[in-house]
Amino acid sequence: MSEPEPAAAFVVRVTSGQHGPRIRLQDLRTGEVREFASWAEFLRYAETVGSRSTLR
């Protein structure tokens, strides 16, 4: 039996700058890139995506 295909696949890059972390997330399926200025903002987005998919 084969594994189910993941609902989302992302590459996350984190850099630290003068004003805190810069979190860049690229969706590997669509190529869409999102940028977040805080971990809280990133976590809100991740929770939204997680609630729409079977991945938790």
PQR file with spaces between the fields and no chain letter, atoms N, CA, C, O and H, PARSE charges and radii, in Angstrom:
ATOM       1  N    MET     1       0.848   -1.173    0.000 -0.4000 1.5000
ATOM       2  CA   MET     1       0.000    0.000    0.000 -0.0000 2.0000
ATOM       3  C    MET     1       0.899    1.244    0.000  0.5500 1.7000
ATOM       4  O    MET     1       1.850    1.327    0.777 -0.5500 1.4000
ATOM       5  N    SER     2       0.598    2.185   -0.855 -0.4000 1.5000
ATOM       6  CA   SER     2       1.446    3.374   -0.948 -0.0000 2.0000
ATOM       7  C    SER     2       1.006    4.443    0.050  0.5500 1.7000
ATOM       8  O    SER     2      -0.146    4.491    0.482 -0.5500 1.4000
ATOM       9  H    SER     2      -0.174    2.117   -1.486  0.4000 1.0000
ATOM      10  N    GLU     3       1.958    5.290    0.396 -0.4000 1.5000
ATOM      11  CA   GLU     3       1.700    6.398    1.326 -0.0000 2.0000
ATOM      12  C    GLU     3       0.836    7.448    0.641  0.5500 1.7000
ATOM      13  O    GLU     3       1.004    7.687   -0.555 -0.5500 1.4000
ATOM      14  H    GLU     3       2.894    5.252    0.046  0.4000 1.0000
ATOM      15  N    PRO     4      -0.087    8.084    1.367 -0.5600 1.5000
ATOM      16  CA   PRO     4      -0.861    9.176    0.772  0.2800 2.0000
ATOM      17  C    PRO     4       0.044   10.367    0.475  0.5500 1.7000
ATOM      18  O    PRO     4       1.014   10.621    1.190 -0.5500 1.4000
ATOM      19  N    GLU     5      -0.283   11.082   -0.574 -0.4000 1.5000
ATOM      20  CA   GLU     5       0.500   12.255   -0.953 -0.0000 2.0000
ATOM      21  C    GLU     5       0.252   13.381    0.051  0.5500 1.7000
ATOM      22  O    GLU     5      -0.889   13.605    0.457 -0.5500 1.4000
ATOM      23  H    GLU     5      -1.070   10.876   -1.155  0.4000 1.0000
ATOM      24  N    PRO     6       1.314   14.096    0.458 -0.5600 1.5000
ATOM      25  CA   PRO     6       1.112   15.176    1.423  0.2800 2.0000
ATOM      26  C    PRO     6       0.250   16.290    0.851  0.5500 1.7000
ATOM      27  O    PRO     6       0.270   16.560   -0.350 -0.5500 1.4000
ATOM      28  N    ALA     7      -0.502   16.929    1.729 -0.4000 1.5000
ATOM      29  CA   ALA     7      -1.384   18.018    1.308 -0.0000 2.0000
ATOM      30  C    ALA     7      -0.615   19.304    1.098  0.5500 1.7000
ATOM      31  O    ALA     7      -1.082   20.189    0.380 -0.5500 1.4000
ATOM      32  H    ALA     7      -0.518   16.710    2.705  0.4000 1.0000
ATOM      33  N    ALA     8       0.553   19.429    1.708 -0.4000 1.5000
ATOM      34  CA   ALA     8       1.347   20.647    1.585 -0.0000 2.0000
ATOM      35  C    ALA     8       2.816   20.286    1.705  0.5500 1.7000
ATOM      36  O    ALA     8       3.184   19.391    2.466 -0.5500 1.4000
ATOM      37  H    ALA     8       0.932   18.711    2.291  0.4000 1.0000
ATOM      38  N    ALA     9       3.645   20.977    0.960 -0.4000 1.5000
ATOM      39  CA   ALA     9       5.091   20.793    1.047 -0.0000 2.0000
ATOM      40  C    ALA     9       5.735   22.171    0.967  0.5500 1.7000
ATOM      41  O    ALA     9       5.510   22.916    0.013 -0.5500 1.4000
ATOM      42  H    ALA     9       3.346   21.704    0.342  0.4000 1.0000
ATOM      43  N    PHE    10       6.529   22.500    1.965 -0.4000 1.5000
ATOM      44  CA   PHE    10       7.109   23.833    2.055 -0.0000 2.0000
ATOM      45  C    PHE    10       8.603   23.771    2.322  0.5500 1.7000
ATOM      46  O    PHE    10       9.106   22.806    2.898 -0.5500 1.4000
ATOM      47  H    PHE    10       6.712   21.894    2.740  0.4000 1.0000
ATOM      48  N    VAL    11       9.300   24.811    1.897 -0.4000 1.5000
ATOM      49  CA   VAL    11      10.681   25.058    2.298 -0.0000 2.0000
ATOM      50  C    VAL    11      10.633   26.311    3.154  0.5500 1.7000
ATOM      51  O    VAL    11      10.084   27.331    2.737 -0.5500 1.4000
ATOM      52  H    VAL    11       8.891   25.594    1.430  0.4000 1.0000
ATOM      53  N    VAL    12      11.205   26.241    4.345 -0.4000 1.5000
ATOM      54  CA   VAL    12      11.203   27.387    5.260 -0.0000 2.0000
ATOM      55  C    VAL    12      12.636   27.862    5.429  0.5500 1.7000
ATOM      56  O    VAL    12      13.533   27.073    5.726 -0.5500 1.4000
ATOM      57  H    VAL    12      11.652   25.413    4.684  0.4000 1.0000
ATOM      58  N    ARG    13      12.842   29.159    5.237 -0.4000 1.5000
ATOM      59  CA   ARG    13      14.154   29.773    5.453 -0.0000 2.0000
ATOM      60  C    ARG    13      14.002   30.841    6.525  0.5500 1.7000
ATOM      61  O    ARG    13      13.107   31.684    6.461 -0.5500 1.4000
ATOM      62  H    ARG    13      12.114   29.800    4.995  0.4000 1.0000
ATOM      63  N    VAL    14      14.883   30.791    7.503 -0.4000 1.5000
ATOM      64  CA   VAL    14      14.836   31.772    8.588 -0.0000 2.0000
ATOM      65  C    VAL    14      16.172   32.497    8.630  0.5500 1.7000
ATOM      66  O    VAL    14      17.231   31.872    8.680 -0.5500 1.4000
ATOM      67  H    VAL    14      15.610   30.107    7.555  0.4000 1.0000
ATOM      68  N    THR    15      16.110   33.811    8.610 -0.4000 1.5000
ATOM      69  CA   THR    15      17.305   34.630    8.767 -0.0000 2.0000
ATOM      70  C    THR    15      17.053   35.610    9.899  0.5500 1.7000
ATOM      71  O    THR    15      15.912   35.987   10.165 -0.5500 1.4000
ATOM      72  H    THR    15      15.250   34.319    8.569  0.4000 1.0000
ATOM      73  N    SER    16      18.114   36.015   10.558 -0.4000 1.5000
ATOM      74  CA   SER    16      17.923   37.009   11.607 -0.0000 2.0000
ATOM      75  C    SER    16      18.484   38.325   11.097  0.5500 1.7000
ATOM      76  O    SER    16      19.541   38.378   10.469 -0.5500 1.4000
ATOM      77  H    SER    16      19.041   35.709   10.342  0.4000 1.0000
ATOM      78  N    GLY    17      17.754   39.367   11.383 -0.4000 1.5000
ATOM      79  CA   GLY    17      18.155   40.686   10.926 -0.0000 2.0000
ATOM      80  C    GLY    17      18.163   41.674   12.065  0.5500 1.7000
ATOM      81  O    GLY    17      18.003   41.314   13.231 -0.5500 1.4000
ATOM      82  H    GLY    17      16.895   39.324   11.893  0.4000 1.0000
ATOM      83  N    GLN    18      18.348   42.896   11.714 -0.4000 1.5000
ATOM      84  CA   GLN    18      18.422   43.964   12.697 -0.0000 2.0000
ATOM      85  C    GLN    18      17.107   44.115   13.467  0.5500 1.7000
ATOM      86  O    GLN    18      17.114   44.500   14.636 -0.5500 1.4000
ATOM      87  H    GLN    18      18.479   43.189   10.767  0.4000 1.0000
ATOM      88  N    HIS    19      15.996   43.817   12.824 -0.4000 1.5000
ATOM      89  CA   HIS    19      14.682   44.006   13.437 -0.0000 2.0000
ATOM      90  C    HIS    19      14.010   42.681   13.796  0.5500 1.7000
ATOM      91  O    HIS    19      12.784   42.623   13.897 -0.5500 1.4000
ATOM      92  H    HIS    19      15.990   43.504   11.874  0.4000 1.0000
ATOM      93  N    GLY    20      14.786   41.627   13.989 -0.4000 1.5000
ATOM      94  CA   GLY    20      14.227   40.336   14.362 -0.0000 2.0000
ATOM      95  C    GLY    20      14.285   39.336   13.222  0.5500 1.7000
ATOM      96  O    GLY    20      14.931   39.584   12.204 -0.5500 1.4000
ATOM      97  H    GLY    20      15.782   41.675   13.907  0.4000 1.0000
ATOM      98  N    PRO    21      13.607   38.198   13.391 -0.5600 1.5000
ATOM      99  CA   PRO    21      13.683   37.145   12.372  0.2800 2.0000
ATOM     100  C    PRO    21      12.916   37.508   11.103  0.5500 1.7000
ATOM     101  O    PRO    21      11.948   38.268   11.138 -0.5500 1.4000
ATOM     102  N    ARG    22      13.367   36.955    9.993 -0.4000 1.5000
ATOM     103  CA   ARG    22      12.665   37.051    8.717 -0.0000 2.0000
ATOM     104  C    ARG    22      12.410   35.613    8.305  0.5500 1.7000
ATOM     105  O    ARG    22      13.354   34.855    8.081 -0.5500 1.4000
ATOM     106  H    ARG    22      14.153   36.338    9.964  0.4000 1.0000
ATOM     107  N    ILE    23      11.159   35.234    8.202 -0.4000 1.5000
ATOM     108  CA   ILE    23      10.793   33.859    7.887 -0.0000 2.0000
ATOM     109  C    ILE    23      10.199   33.838    6.484  0.5500 1.7000
ATOM     110  O    ILE    23       9.192   34.495    6.220 -0.5500 1.4000
ATOM     111  H    ILE    23      10.392   35.849    8.384  0.4000 1.0000
ATOM     112  N    ARG    24      10.827   33.082    5.588 -0.4000 1.5000
ATOM     113  CA   ARG    24      10.325   32.954    4.215 -0.0000 2.0000
ATOM     114  C    ARG    24       9.880   31.519    4.012  0.5500 1.7000
ATOM     115  O    ARG    24      10.593   30.576    4.355 -0.5500 1.4000
ATOM     116  H    ARG    24      11.646   32.548    5.803  0.4000 1.0000
ATOM     117  N    LEU    25       8.704   31.371    3.456 -0.4000 1.5000
ATOM     118  CA   LEU    25       8.111   30.062    3.242 -0.0000 2.0000
ATOM     119  C    LEU    25       7.766   29.940    1.762  0.5500 1.7000
ATOM     120  O    LEU    25       7.056   30.785    1.216 -0.5500 1.4000
ATOM     121  H    LEU    25       8.125   32.138    3.177  0.4000 1.0000
ATOM     122  N    GLN    26       8.268   28.887    1.109 -0.4000 1.5000
ATOM     123  CA   GLN    26       7.954   28.655   -0.298 -0.0000 2.0000
ATOM     124  C    GLN    26       7.141   27.378   -0.420  0.5500 1.7000
ATOM     125  O    GLN    26       7.544   26.321    0.063 -0.5500 1.4000
ATOM     126  H    GLN    26       8.845   28.200    1.552  0.4000 1.0000
ATOM     127  N    ASP    27       5.985   27.490   -1.076 -0.4000 1.5000
ATOM     128  CA   ASP    27       5.137   26.334   -1.358 -0.0000 2.0000
ATOM     129  C    ASP    27       5.750   25.606   -2.547  0.5500 1.7000
ATOM     130  O    ASP    27       5.867   26.180   -3.630 -0.5500 1.4000
ATOM     131  H    ASP    27       5.658   28.349   -1.469  0.4000 1.0000
ATOM     132  N    LEU    28       6.140   24.360   -2.359 -0.4000 1.5000
ATOM     133  CA   LEU    28       6.811   23.616   -3.426 -0.0000 2.0000
ATOM     134  C    LEU    28       5.877   23.229   -4.562  0.5500 1.7000
ATOM     135  O    LEU    28       6.336   22.948   -5.669 -0.5500 1.4000
ATOM     136  H    LEU    28       6.045   23.894   -1.480  0.4000 1.0000
ATOM     137  N    ARG    29       4.594   23.211   -4.310 -0.4000 1.5000
ATOM     138  CA   ARG    29       3.645   22.852   -5.374 -0.0000 2.0000
ATOM     139  C    ARG    29       3.326   24.028   -6.280  0.5500 1.7000
ATOM     140  O    ARG    29       3.248   23.873   -7.499 -0.5500 1.4000
ATOM     141  H    ARG    29       4.221   23.439   -3.411  0.4000 1.0000
ATOM     142  N    THR    30       3.141   25.204   -5.691 -0.4000 1.5000
ATOM     143  CA   THR    30       2.720   26.370   -6.476 -0.0000 2.0000
ATOM     144  C    THR    30       3.846   27.348   -6.749  0.5500 1.7000
ATOM     145  O    THR    30       3.743   28.177   -7.654 -0.5500 1.4000
ATOM     146  H    THR    30       3.205   25.330   -4.701  0.4000 1.0000
ATOM     147  N    GLY    31       4.923   27.261   -5.975 -0.4000 1.5000
ATOM     148  CA   GLY    31       6.019   28.216   -6.110 -0.0000 2.0000
ATOM     149  C    GLY    31       5.777   29.515   -5.349  0.5500 1.7000
ATOM     150  O    GLY    31       6.643   30.390   -5.325 -0.5500 1.4000
ATOM     151  H    GLY    31       5.007   26.588   -5.240  0.4000 1.0000
ATOM     152  N    GLU    32       4.607   29.645   -4.727 -0.4000 1.5000
ATOM     153  CA   GLU    32       4.268   30.859   -3.987 -0.0000 2.0000
ATOM     154  C    GLU    32       5.237   31.050   -2.819  0.5500 1.7000
ATOM     155  O    GLU    32       5.565   30.101   -2.107 -0.5500 1.4000
ATOM     156  H    GLU    32       3.904   28.934   -4.747  0.4000 1.0000
ATOM     157  N    VAL    33       5.688   32.295   -2.635 -0.4000 1.5000
ATOM     158  CA   VAL    33       6.584   32.630   -1.531 -0.0000 2.0000
ATOM     159  C    VAL    33       5.878   33.611   -0.611  0.5500 1.7000
ATOM     160  O    VAL    33       5.327   34.615   -1.062 -0.5500 1.4000
ATOM     161  H    VAL    33       5.422   33.066   -3.213  0.4000 1.0000
ATOM     162  N    ARG    34       5.897   33.315    0.673 -0.4000 1.5000
ATOM     163  CA   ARG    34       5.328   34.218    1.684 -0.0000 2.0000
ATOM     164  C    ARG    34       6.444   34.599    2.639  0.5500 1.7000
ATOM     165  O    ARG    34       7.357   33.815    2.898 -0.5500 1.4000
ATOM     166  H    ARG    34       6.344   32.499    1.040  0.4000 1.0000
ATOM     167  N    GLU    35       6.355   35.808    3.154 -0.4000 1.5000
ATOM     168  CA   GLU    35       7.354   36.278    4.106 -0.0000 2.0000
ATOM     169  C    GLU    35       6.655   36.747    5.371  0.5500 1.7000
ATOM     170  O    GLU    35       5.634   37.432    5.317 -0.5500 1.4000
ATOM     171  H    GLU    35       5.614   36.445    2.943  0.4000 1.0000
ATOM     172  N    PHE    36       7.224   36.363    6.516 -0.4000 1.5000
ATOM     173  CA   PHE    36       6.644   36.707    7.810 -0.0000 2.0000
ATOM     174  C    PHE    36       7.682   37.447    8.633  0.5500 1.7000
ATOM     175  O    PHE    36       8.871   37.130    8.584 -0.5500 1.4000
ATOM     176  H    PHE    36       8.053   35.807    6.559  0.4000 1.0000
ATOM     177  N    ALA    37       7.225   38.438    9.391 -0.4000 1.5000
ATOM     178  CA   ALA    37       8.123   39.258   10.203 -0.0000 2.0000
ATOM     179  C    ALA    37       8.216   38.761   11.640  0.5500 1.7000
ATOM     180  O    ALA    37       9.043   39.252   12.409 -0.5500 1.4000
ATOM     181  H    ALA    37       6.259   38.695    9.431  0.4000 1.0000
ATOM     182  N    SER    38       7.375   37.790   12.015 -0.4000 1.5000
ATOM     183  CA   SER    38       7.427   37.280   13.389 -0.0000 2.0000
ATOM     184  C    SER    38       7.011   35.812   13.410  0.5500 1.7000
ATOM     185  O    SER    38       6.342   35.318   12.503 -0.5500 1.4000
ATOM     186  H    SER    38       6.703   37.392   11.390  0.4000 1.0000
ATOM     187  N    TRP    39       7.436   35.130   14.484 -0.4000 1.5000
ATOM     188  CA   TRP    39       7.040   33.733   14.646 -0.0000 2.0000
ATOM     189  C    TRP    39       5.539   33.618   14.846  0.5500 1.7000
ATOM     190  O    TRP    39       4.921   32.665   14.371 -0.5500 1.4000
ATOM     191  H    TRP    39       7.979   35.532   15.221  0.4000 1.0000
ATOM     192  N    ALA    40       4.947   34.580   15.545 -0.4000 1.5000
ATOM     193  CA   ALA    40       3.495   34.549   15.787 -0.0000 2.0000
ATOM     194  C    ALA    40       2.731   34.609   14.467  0.5500 1.7000
ATOM     195  O    ALA    40       1.756   33.882   14.276 -0.5500 1.4000
ATOM     196  H    ALA    40       5.449   35.353   15.931  0.4000 1.0000
ATOM     197  N    GLU    41       3.172   35.472   13.563 -0.4000 1.5000
ATOM     198  CA   GLU    41       2.529   35.596   12.247 -0.0000 2.0000
ATOM     199  C    GLU    41       2.670   34.287   11.464  0.5500 1.7000
ATOM     200  O    GLU    41       1.718   33.826   10.834 -0.5500 1.4000
ATOM     201  H    GLU    41       3.964   36.063   13.719  0.4000 1.0000
ATOM     202  N    PHE    42       3.868   33.694   11.510 -0.4000 1.5000
ATOM     203  CA   PHE    42       4.117   32.429   10.829 -0.0000 2.0000
ATOM     204  C    PHE    42       3.237   31.315   11.411  0.5500 1.7000
ATOM     205  O    PHE    42       2.648   30.537   10.661 -0.5500 1.4000
ATOM     206  H    PHE    42       4.642   34.068   12.022  0.4000 1.0000
ATOM     207  N    LEU    43       3.148   31.239   12.738 -0.4000 1.5000
ATOM     208  CA   LEU    43       2.341   30.197   13.374 -0.0000 2.0000
ATOM     209  C    LEU    43       0.861   30.339   13.052  0.5500 1.7000
ATOM     210  O    LEU    43       0.172   29.336   12.865 -0.5500 1.4000
ATOM     211  H    LEU    43       3.626   31.871   13.347  0.4000 1.0000
ATOM     212  N    ARG    44       0.361   31.574   12.984 -0.4000 1.5000
ATOM     213  CA   ARG    44      -1.048   31.772   12.600 -0.0000 2.0000
ATOM     214  C    ARG    44      -1.290   31.224   11.196  0.5500 1.7000
ATOM     215  O    ARG    44      -2.288   30.546   10.955 -0.5500 1.4000
ATOM     216  H    ARG    44       0.921   32.388   13.136  0.4000 1.0000
ATOM     217  N    TYR    45      -0.377   31.518   10.274 -0.4000 1.5000
ATOM     218  CA   TYR    45      -0.512   31.012    8.908 -0.0000 2.0000
ATOM     219  C    TYR    45      -0.437   29.478    8.898  0.5500 1.7000
ATOM     220  O    TYR    45      -1.241   28.824    8.235 -0.5500 1.4000
ATOM     221  H    TYR    45       0.433   32.070   10.470  0.4000 1.0000
ATOM     222  N    ALA    46       0.524   28.909    9.629 -0.4000 1.5000
ATOM     223  CA   ALA    46       0.691   27.453    9.663 -0.0000 2.0000
ATOM     224  C    ALA    46      -0.551   26.769   10.232  0.5500 1.7000
ATOM     225  O    ALA    46      -0.964   25.721    9.735 -0.5500 1.4000
ATOM     226  H    ALA    46       1.177   29.440   10.168  0.4000 1.0000
ATOM     227  N    GLU    47      -1.143   27.351   11.259 -0.4000 1.5000
ATOM     228  CA   GLU    47      -2.365   26.782   11.829 -0.0000 2.0000
ATOM     229  C    GLU    47      -3.516   26.833   10.835  0.5500 1.7000
ATOM     230  O    GLU    47      -4.317   25.900   10.766 -0.5500 1.4000
ATOM     231  H    GLU    47      -0.808   28.203   11.662  0.4000 1.0000
ATOM     232  N    THR    48      -3.607   27.906   10.069 -0.4000 1.5000
ATOM     233  CA   THR    48      -4.652   28.030    9.049 -0.0000 2.0000
ATOM     234  C    THR    48      -4.477   26.963    7.972  0.5500 1.7000
ATOM     235  O    THR    48      -5.438   26.291    7.597 -0.5500 1.4000
ATOM     236  H    THR    48      -2.957   28.663   10.125  0.4000 1.0000
ATOM     237  N    VAL    49      -3.257   26.808    7.480 -0.4000 1.5000
ATOM     238  CA   VAL    49      -2.984   25.799    6.452 -0.0000 2.0000
ATOM     239  C    VAL    49      -3.219   24.403    7.017  0.5500 1.7000
ATOM     240  O    VAL    49      -3.802   23.552    6.345 -0.5500 1.4000
ATOM     241  H    VAL    49      -2.477   27.354    7.785  0.4000 1.0000
ATOM     242  N    GLY    50      -2.773   24.162    8.242 -0.4000 1.5000
ATOM     243  CA   GLY    50      -2.952   22.857    8.874 -0.0000 2.0000
ATOM     244  C    GLY    50      -4.409   22.492    9.070  0.5500 1.7000
ATOM     245  O    GLY    50      -4.783   21.327    8.938 -0.5500 1.4000
ATOM     246  H    GLY    50      -2.300   24.853    8.789  0.4000 1.0000
ATOM     247  N    SER    51      -5.232   23.476    9.384 -0.4000 1.5000
ATOM     248  CA   SER    51      -6.652   23.185    9.607 -0.0000 2.0000
ATOM     249  C    SER    51      -7.375   22.853    8.302  0.5500 1.7000
ATOM     250  O    SER    51      -8.435   22.227    8.319 -0.5500 1.4000
ATOM     251  H    SER    51      -4.928   24.423    9.491  0.4000 1.0000
ATOM     252  N    ARG    52      -6.798   23.274    7.162 -0.4000 1.5000
ATOM     253  CA   ARG    52      -7.411   22.980    5.862 -0.0000 2.0000
ATOM     254  C    ARG    52      -6.895   21.684    5.265  0.5500 1.7000
ATOM     255  O    ARG    52      -7.406   21.240    4.237 -0.5500 1.4000
ATOM     256  H    ARG    52      -5.936   23.783    7.148  0.4000 1.0000
ATOM     257  N    SER    53      -5.898   21.068    5.878 -0.4000 1.5000
ATOM     258  CA   SER    53      -5.328   19.853    5.307 -0.0000 2.0000
ATOM     259  C    SER    53      -5.429   18.707    6.308  0.5500 1.7000
ATOM     260  O    SER    53      -5.851   18.885    7.451 -0.5500 1.4000
ATOM     261  H    SER    53      -5.482   21.429    6.712  0.4000 1.0000
ATOM     262  N    THR    54      -5.035   17.545    5.848 -0.4000 1.5000
ATOM     263  CA   THR    54      -5.051   16.383    6.726 -0.0000 2.0000
ATOM     264  C    THR    54      -3.781   16.311    7.554  0.5500 1.7000
ATOM     265  O    THR    54      -3.696   15.504    8.480 -0.5500 1.4000
ATOM     266  H    THR    54      -4.692   17.400    4.920  0.4000 1.0000
ATOM     267  N    LEU    55      -2.792   17.140    7.240 -0.4000 1.5000
ATOM     268  CA   LEU    55      -1.541   17.146    8.000 -0.0000 2.0000
ATOM     269  C    LEU    55      -1.699   18.002    9.241  0.5500 1.7000
ATOM     270  O    LEU    55      -2.351   19.046    9.197 -0.5500 1.4000
ATOM     271  H    LEU    55      -2.861   17.795    6.488  0.4000 1.0000
ATOM     272  N    ARG    56      -1.124   17.582   10.323 -0.4000 1.5000
ATOM     273  CA   ARG    56      -1.177   18.346   11.573 -0.0000 2.0000
ATOM     274  C    ARG    56       0.209   18.426   12.150  0.5500 1.7000
ATOM     275  O    ARG    56       0.404   19.026   13.207 -0.5500 1.4000
ATOM     276  H    ARG    56      -0.595   16.734   10.359  0.4000 1.0000
